[in-house]
Amino acid sequence: MSFQDLTAEQQQQLEAAAFRRLVAHLQARTDVQNMDLMNLSGFCRNCLSKWLRAEAEQQGIALSDAAARQQVYGMPYEDWKAAHQKP
């Protein structure tokens, strides 16, 4: 079976689950800095939170940057920076 053979709902459920796993992985890997992610992959945690906010906006949902970042970082962004960001 290919991904295209799945129903739109099944595809969305799998994509949402993969997103949650990616976010959990990034939350667990606090040793990996955003700059490292940007250099290697062209996106970082901040990009992911901006994409989340943009998708919410497209669906008419008001989601602040701070709320989107907290979802991606697993804590308020300022707390994450203080605890994990290297100088």
C-alpha positions as CSV (number, residue, x, y, z in Angstrom):
1,M,0.0,0.0,0.0
2,S,1.3,3.5,-0.8
3,F,0.6,6.6,1.2
4,Q,-1.6,7.8,-1.7
5,D,-3.8,4.7,-1.2
6,L,-4.8,5.9,2.3
7,T,-7.8,8.1,2.9
8,A,-7.3,11.8,3.4
9,E,-8.2,11.2,7.1
10,Q,-5.6,8.4,7.4
11,Q,-2.9,10.6,5.8
12,Q,-3.7,13.5,8.1
13,Q,-3.6,11.2,11.2
14,L,-0.2,9.8,10.1
15,E,1.2,13.3,9.3
16,A,-0.1,14.6,12.7
17,A,1.5,11.7,14.5
18,A,4.8,12.2,12.7
19,F,4.7,15.9,13.6
20,R,4.2,15.0,17.3
21,R,7.1,12.6,17.2
22,L,9.3,15.3,15.5
23,V,8.4,17.8,18.2
24,A,9.0,15.3,21.0
25,H,12.4,14.4,19.5
26,L,13.4,18.0,19.3
27,Q,12.3,18.6,22.8
28,A,14.4,15.7,24.0
29,R,17.4,16.7,22.0
30,T,18.1,20.0,23.8
31,D,21.8,19.5,23.0
32,V,21.1,20.2,19.4
33,Q,21.1,24.0,18.9
34,N,18.8,25.7,16.4
35,M,21.9,26.9,14.5
36,D,23.0,23.3,14.1
37,L,19.5,22.4,12.7
38,M,19.5,25.4,10.3
39,N,23.0,24.6,9.0
40,L,22.2,20.9,8.4
41,S,18.5,21.0,7.4
42,G,17.5,24.5,6.6
43,F,14.9,24.7,9.3
44,C,14.9,24.9,13.1
45,R,12.5,24.8,16.1
46,N,11.6,28.5,15.4
47,C,10.7,27.7,11.8
48,L,8.5,24.8,12.9
49,S,6.7,27.0,15.4
50,K,6.2,29.7,12.7
51,W,4.8,27.0,10.3
52,L,2.4,25.9,13.1
53,R,1.2,29.4,13.7
54,A,0.8,30.1,9.9
55,E,-1.3,26.9,9.5
56,A,-3.5,28.0,12.4
57,E,-3.9,31.4,10.8
58,Q,-4.9,29.8,7.5
59,Q,-7.6,27.9,9.4
60,G,-8.9,31.0,11.1
61,I,-7.3,30.1,14.5
62,A,-5.6,32.8,16.4
63,L,-2.4,31.3,17.7
64,S,0.3,33.6,19.1
65,D,4.0,33.1,18.3
66,A,4.6,32.5,22.0
67,A,2.0,29.7,22.1
68,A,3.3,28.1,19.0
69,R,6.9,28.2,20.3
70,Q,5.8,26.8,23.6
71,Q,4.2,23.9,21.8
72,V,7.4,23.2,19.8
73,Y,9.8,23.8,22.7
74,G,7.8,22.1,25.4
75,M,8.1,25.2,27.6
76,P,8.1,29.0,27.3
77,Y,10.8,30.0,24.7
78,E,12.6,32.2,27.2
79,D,12.9,29.3,29.7
80,W,14.3,27.0,27.0
81,K,16.8,29.6,25.9
82,A,18.0,30.2,29.5
83,A,18.3,26.5,30.1
84,H,19.6,25.1,26.8
85,Q,20.9,27.8,24.4
86,K,24.6,28.0,24.1
87,P,26.3,31.4,23.9
